[in-house]
Amino acid sequence: MISPEAARYLSAAVAALALYGVGMSMGNLFSSWLSSVSRNPEADEKLNMKGILGFALVESIGLFAFIIAMLILFK
């Protein structure tokens, strides 16, 4: 039988797994953005807003996952 404290730690770790996906997504987003801007510098104006929007959406998912993990741990 698993203790309630161990179950809490395990569920917080599962909730924090989303942070791995967030890190991978941010790396992919900025890698693609830098690659496209270096190939076509005139497209920087158009790609800047899309890159910032993508960053904000991915970062919000990471913050939600972090908050849920902290709520599970320190309930």
Secondary structure, DSSP 8 states (H G I E B T S, - for coil): ---HHHHHHHHHHHHHTHHHHHHHHHHHHHHHHHHHHHH-GGGHHHHHHHHHHHHHHHHHHHHHHHHHHHHHHT-
